[in-house]
Amino acid sequence: MKRYWRTGCIPAILLLAHLTCRVEAQIVSPPRAMPNHDQRELEDPLKKYYCGPVAAWNSIEWLYAQYPEKFKDGYQLPADWKDGAKELGGTMKTDSNKGTWVENFIEGKKEFFKKHGKPGQWAIESRNADYNPSTGKYGTDAITWAFIKEQMDKGQ
């Protein structure tokens, strides 16, 4: 299963989960395209260790396209997505030679929305689905179909 994460199957599975829940919830309009910026477009050494900030930036760019009213008045996305990813790298305390720790990823996203999002409009939730190579299994708190549907029922 570790191989699938690297080939991009996990994002495809999450999109499929999103589409399935939308159908189950009788929401028939398809989601708008998720940006897919590539960390390899960043300069060295960032392109090796900025997977977290770039992935988060993809989701923030999508959220901004869907819900611009939930961002602070006057906030605009940077003209170059790389500047947004670098801002997140700063708030996430990403080490340009090691990467981003999970705790810093979550706190960095919270800090971003505190700075740029309207108060009371955002909630950052996380689940532990880390792969454990010694057991060959994923964390027990992995995201489930029920969790995704529950979030959609809440309007998230």
Backbone bond lengths (Angstrom), bond angles and torsions (degrees), N, CA, C in turn:
res aa  C-N    CA-C-N  psi(-1)  N-CA   C-N-CA  omega(-1)  CA-C   N-CA-C  phi
1 M - - - 1.453 - - 1.523 110.76 -
2 K 1.324 117.68 -27.85 1.455 120.18 -178.91 1.522 110.22 -58.15
3 R 1.324 116.75 -35.84 1.454 121.55 -178.62 1.526 111.13 -61.17
4 Y 1.334 118.78 -38.76 1.452 121.79 -178.29 1.512 112.37 -62.35
5 W 1.327 117.31 -36.27 1.468 120.25 179.84 1.512 109.61 -59.08
6 R 1.314 116.37 -40.97 1.462 120.43 -176.43 1.519 112.41 -74.76
7 T 1.317 119.09 -23.33 1.460 120.59 -178.33 1.515 112.73 -93.22
8 G 1.305 117.18 -0.43 1.457 119.39 175.64 1.512 114.96 93.27
9 C 1.318 118.23 10.61 1.464 119.59 -179.17 1.522 112.31 -71.33
10 I 1.335 117.94 -32.10 1.467 119.85 -178.56 1.532 110.31 -61.66
11 P 1.370 120.02 -47.58 1.467 117.44 176.81 1.528 112.26 -59.56
12 A 1.331 116.99 -36.50 1.465 119.55 178.54 1.525 110.89 -66.15
13 I 1.330 116.65 -38.17 1.462 120.42 178.33 1.522 110.11 -65.40
14 L 1.345 116.76 -42.05 1.461 119.52 178.92 1.522 111.39 -64.45
15 L 1.339 117.16 -38.02 1.463 120.12 177.27 1.521 109.26 -65.09
16 L 1.327 117.28 -42.20 1.456 120.78 177.68 1.527 109.99 -60.96
17 A 1.324 116.68 -41.89 1.469 120.36 177.90 1.520 109.74 -61.36
18 H 1.323 116.51 -41.89 1.462 121.49 179.14 1.530 110.20 -61.63
19 L 1.331 116.21 -46.50 1.468 120.18 -179.85 1.521 111.22 -64.85
20 T 1.329 116.87 -42.43 1.463 120.59 -179.93 1.517 110.98 -62.04
21 C 1.319 116.88 -45.34 1.467 119.88 179.81 1.517 110.76 -64.89
22 R 1.333 117.38 -36.32 1.454 120.24 178.57 1.531 109.82 -62.82
23 V 1.336 117.01 -40.09 1.458 120.56 179.11 1.528 109.75 -68.37
24 E 1.346 116.42 -44.56 1.464 119.91 178.93 1.528 110.86 -60.69
25 A 1.321 116.77 -34.70 1.459 120.98 -179.69 1.532 111.34 -86.14
26 Q 1.336 116.30 6.51 1.459 123.73 -179.95 1.528 111.93 61.15
27 I 1.320 115.60 35.46 1.460 121.56 171.41 1.516 104.57 -103.83
28 V 1.309 117.09 111.29 1.453 119.16 -170.45 1.519 114.24 -99.49
29 S 1.319 118.62 -12.67 1.460 118.47 179.27 1.520 109.43 -73.32
30 P 1.345 117.65 134.84 1.463 119.32 -179.44 1.525 111.04 -72.54
31 P 1.342 117.08 152.17 1.461 118.94 177.14 1.523 109.75 -67.70
32 R 1.301 116.33 148.96 1.464 119.43 176.48 1.518 108.84 -72.15
33 A 1.314 115.35 159.87 1.462 121.26 -173.60 1.526 112.98 -59.06
34 M 1.301 115.17 133.23 1.459 122.51 174.32 1.523 107.78 -83.16
35 P 1.324 118.11 129.14 1.473 119.15 175.47 1.528 109.89 -59.50
36 N 1.297 115.85 153.32 1.460 120.20 -179.24 1.526 109.68 -137.17
37 H 1.330 115.64 61.47 1.455 119.43 178.20 1.522 108.99 -68.48
38 D 1.308 115.93 151.70 1.459 122.07 -173.72 1.523 109.83 -114.34
39 Q 1.324 116.59 123.43 1.457 120.67 -178.41 1.520 112.07 -59.79
40 R 1.322 117.39 -22.69 1.465 120.43 -179.98 1.523 112.32 -68.62
41 E 1.336 117.09 -10.81 1.466 120.48 176.27 1.525 112.13 -81.71
42 L 1.325 116.96 -10.42 1.461 121.41 176.41 1.526 109.66 -78.97
43 E 1.335 115.12 161.43 1.461 118.96 178.31 1.525 110.72 -75.03
44 D 1.347 115.27 161.83 1.470 120.18 173.97 1.509 109.24 -67.06
45 P 1.313 121.91 146.49 1.462 127.00 -4.45 1.524 112.75 -89.05
46 L 1.349 117.09 2.64 1.469 120.17 -175.49 1.519 112.62 -57.69
47 K 1.319 117.81 -37.15 1.460 119.54 -175.51 1.525 113.12 -62.81
48 K 1.323 117.36 -16.76 1.465 120.04 179.04 1.532 112.68 -88.43
49 Y 1.336 117.54 -24.57 1.459 120.09 -169.02 1.528 114.90 -128.39
50 Y 1.311 118.59 8.98 1.462 120.70 -176.26 1.522 113.01 -104.40
51 C 1.333 117.50 29.24 1.469 119.26 179.86 1.527 110.82 -62.60
52 G 1.337 117.85 -40.44 1.467 121.11 179.81 1.514 112.86 -62.89
53 P 1.347 118.30 -54.99 1.458 119.07 179.45 1.530 113.72 -61.03
54 V 1.325 117.59 -37.07 1.472 119.43 -179.92 1.527 110.36 -69.51
55 A 1.320 117.96 -42.20 1.472 120.72 177.49 1.524 110.23 -61.62
56 A 1.337 116.06 -43.54 1.466 119.78 178.47 1.519 110.57 -64.52
57 W 1.324 117.18 -39.77 1.455 119.80 179.69 1.529 110.77 -63.33
58 N 1.339 117.45 -39.79 1.466 120.21 176.69 1.524 110.12 -54.97
59 S 1.333 117.03 -45.23 1.463 119.75 -178.18 1.530 111.21 -69.80
60 I 1.328 117.83 -37.23 1.467 120.59 179.17 1.524 110.27 -66.57
61 E 1.311 116.86 -40.86 1.466 120.22 178.12 1.530 110.28 -62.11
62 W 1.327 117.05 -40.69 1.465 121.21 178.04 1.529 110.23 -65.69
63 L 1.346 116.05 -45.61 1.461 119.53 179.15 1.529 111.03 -59.71
64 Y 1.313 117.24 -40.89 1.464 121.15 -179.93 1.532 110.41 -63.03
65 A 1.337 116.19 -39.55 1.474 119.98 178.70 1.528 110.92 -66.52
66 Q 1.343 117.26 -34.20 1.454 121.51 -177.94 1.527 113.24 -83.93
67 Y 1.330 116.50 -39.26 1.463 121.86 -170.91 1.523 112.22 -134.13
68 P 1.309 119.39 59.32 1.473 120.23 -177.98 1.529 112.56 -60.80
69 E 1.316 117.24 -26.29 1.466 120.89 -178.50 1.533 112.54 -69.92
70 K 1.313 117.43 -13.90 1.464 120.83 179.99 1.531 112.59 -89.02
71 F 1.327 115.48 -2.71 1.458 120.59 175.18 1.526 108.45 -97.77
72 K 1.326 116.19 156.67 1.459 120.51 -178.90 1.518 110.43 -58.77
73 D 1.339 115.51 144.85 1.459 120.86 178.97 1.524 109.20 -56.32
74 G 1.306 115.24 133.40 1.456 120.64 178.45 1.526 114.09 90.12
75 Y 1.350 117.85 -11.19 1.469 118.33 178.90 1.513 109.39 -71.44
76 Q 1.309 116.29 133.58 1.461 123.14 175.60 1.527 108.34 -127.80
77 L 1.306 116.54 143.30 1.456 119.60 173.25 1.525 108.61 -62.84
78 P 1.320 117.74 146.47 1.465 119.09 176.03 1.532 110.17 -60.54
79 A 1.315 116.54 150.93 1.463 120.36 178.71 1.526 111.02 -62.23
80 D 1.314 117.28 -31.91 1.462 122.09 179.29 1.529 108.53 -114.17
81 W 1.316 117.10 121.51 1.467 121.28 -177.82 1.521 112.34 -56.18
82 K 1.343 116.86 -28.39 1.462 120.51 -178.97 1.526 111.35 -61.31
83 D 1.334 116.56 -33.49 1.469 119.74 178.08 1.529 110.78 -66.75
84 G 1.315 117.23 -38.02 1.464 120.52 176.44 1.519 111.87 -65.80
85 A 1.346 116.54 -42.59 1.466 120.57 178.28 1.529 110.69 -64.19
86 K 1.320 116.38 -38.19 1.468 119.78 178.77 1.532 110.88 -68.49
87 E 1.337 117.44 -37.14 1.464 119.77 175.82 1.526 109.42 -60.84
88 L 1.333 116.50 -45.73 1.459 119.97 178.08 1.525 111.54 -63.36
89 G 1.321 116.62 -38.36 1.459 119.82 176.66 1.519 111.12 -57.67
90 G 1.338 116.05 -36.01 1.463 120.13 176.91 1.516 112.02 -69.94
91 T 1.333 117.36 -47.12 1.466 119.53 -178.77 1.528 111.34 -68.91
92 M 1.339 116.62 -25.84 1.467 121.10 179.55 1.527 112.52 -89.61
93 K 1.317 115.80 0.62 1.476 121.33 -179.41 1.528 111.07 54.61
94 T 1.331 115.54 41.24 1.451 120.70 -179.74 1.517 109.67 -68.94
95 D 1.309 116.04 128.42 1.458 122.25 176.61 1.527 106.96 -85.76
96 S 1.326 116.90 122.34 1.462 120.07 -175.71 1.531 112.63 -68.17
97 N 1.320 118.14 -2.62 1.461 121.59 176.55 1.531 112.90 -119.80
98 K 1.345 117.35 -2.40 1.463 119.78 -178.18 1.519 113.35 -134.57
99 G 1.332 118.64 -30.07 1.452 120.55 -178.67 1.516 113.19 112.02
100 T 1.330 116.11 -156.70 1.459 123.39 -174.32 1.520 109.84 -120.43
101 W 1.322 117.07 129.18 1.454 121.51 173.71 1.528 108.67 -76.71
102 V 1.323 117.43 148.49 1.463 122.23 -176.65 1.526 111.06 -55.57
103 E 1.334 117.70 -45.91 1.468 120.61 -178.28 1.527 110.68 -60.39
104 N 1.336 116.30 -40.36 1.468 120.15 179.90 1.530 111.67 -70.73
105 F 1.323 116.35 -31.93 1.463 120.72 176.76 1.533 109.25 -60.65
106 I 1.319 115.63 -49.91 1.463 120.82 -177.94 1.527 110.97 -64.65
107 E 1.335 116.37 -48.32 1.466 120.12 179.86 1.519 111.55 -63.95
108 G 1.328 117.45 -35.76 1.461 120.96 178.34 1.518 112.59 -65.21
109 K 1.325 116.40 -39.01 1.471 119.74 176.51 1.526 110.26 -66.74
110 K 1.325 116.33 -40.89 1.468 119.97 177.62 1.528 109.95 -60.45
111 E 1.334 116.30 -44.25 1.467 120.32 -179.82 1.534 110.64 -63.18
112 F 1.329 117.21 -40.37 1.467 120.86 178.95 1.525 110.22 -59.44
113 F 1.331 117.11 -48.67 1.466 119.80 -178.21 1.522 112.51 -70.97
114 K 1.318 117.48 -28.62 1.467 119.89 174.19 1.523 109.99 -64.39
115 K 1.322 115.93 -37.92 1.465 121.53 -178.82 1.533 112.22 -77.86
116 H 1.332 116.93 -41.21 1.471 120.66 -170.76 1.530 115.35 -112.35
117 G 1.309 117.93 -15.16 1.457 120.46 -178.06 1.515 111.60 -96.63
118 K 1.316 115.76 154.06 1.468 119.80 175.43 1.522 109.04 -70.39
119 P 1.330 117.27 139.99 1.474 120.15 -179.61 1.524 111.77 -57.90
120 G 1.317 115.70 140.10 1.461 121.49 177.13 1.510 114.88 78.19
121 Q 1.330 118.02 3.83 1.460 120.85 -177.10 1.530 113.03 -100.14
122 W 1.325 116.77 -12.43 1.454 119.61 -172.59 1.519 111.44 -130.48
123 A 1.330 115.49 143.87 1.462 122.33 171.88 1.527 106.68 -136.38
124 I 1.300 116.35 130.23 1.466 120.77 178.89 1.521 107.19 -103.82
125 E 1.322 116.02 120.00 1.458 121.60 178.20 1.513 108.24 -118.02
126 S 1.305 116.22 152.83 1.459 118.98 177.88 1.520 109.52 -141.67
127 R 1.295 114.51 156.20 1.457 122.43 176.35 1.524 107.48 -132.89
128 N 1.312 117.86 148.52 1.454 121.60 179.13 1.517 109.34 -95.17
129 A 1.314 115.52 108.57 1.452 120.72 176.52 1.525 109.53 -124.13
130 D 1.320 116.39 26.45 1.455 120.51 -176.77 1.527 111.45 -58.46
131 Y 1.311 115.06 138.92 1.458 122.05 177.80 1.524 109.02 -78.20
132 N 1.320 116.93 131.58 1.455 122.27 177.69 1.525 107.81 -108.00
133 P 1.351 117.11 105.59 1.465 118.62 -175.88 1.530 113.67 -64.41
134 S 1.326 118.18 -25.34 1.466 119.17 -179.35 1.531 112.08 -71.93
135 T 1.343 117.26 -30.87 1.467 120.06 178.13 1.525 112.42 -100.85
136 G 1.335 115.44 -17.83 1.461 119.15 -177.28 1.514 113.22 72.79
137 K 1.355 116.19 21.86 1.464 120.39 -177.51 1.523 110.65 -127.82
138 Y 1.324 114.96 164.12 1.450 121.86 175.56 1.523 109.75 -95.55
139 G 1.334 116.15 160.43 1.462 121.91 -179.42 1.514 112.60 -55.11
140 T 1.310 116.13 154.22 1.461 121.06 -175.75 1.519 112.60 -76.86
141 D 1.326 117.13 -12.04 1.460 120.54 -178.61 1.526 110.97 -101.15
142 A 1.314 116.69 29.50 1.462 121.27 -177.94 1.527 110.67 -65.26
143 I 1.304 115.47 154.95 1.466 121.61 178.69 1.526 109.03 -66.93
144 T 1.326 115.89 136.34 1.461 121.88 -179.74 1.526 109.25 -117.17
145 W 1.335 115.38 168.41 1.467 120.35 175.57 1.527 109.86 -59.45
146 A 1.322 115.85 -40.54 1.468 119.92 -179.09 1.528 110.91 -62.41
147 F 1.341 117.29 -40.88 1.466 120.93 178.60 1.534 110.39 -63.06
148 I 1.327 117.11 -44.95 1.471 120.60 -179.99 1.519 110.22 -61.81
149 K 1.345 117.24 -45.24 1.465 120.25 179.20 1.527 110.86 -63.63
150 E 1.335 117.18 -40.51 1.463 121.33 178.38 1.537 110.74 -59.66
151 Q 1.323 116.33 -42.04 1.462 119.98 179.30 1.532 110.61 -66.24
152 M 1.314 116.47 -40.27 1.467 119.57 179.05 1.520 110.96 -67.11
153 D 1.342 117.39 -38.19 1.460 120.97 177.68 1.541 110.85 -62.50
154 K 1.340 116.17 -29.73 1.458 120.85 176.83 1.523 112.14 -79.30
155 G 1.349 116.08 -4.80 1.454 119.69 -178.50 1.512 112.73 85.19
156 Q 1.314 116.25 21.25 1.468 120.23 -179.44 1.496 110.54 -102.64
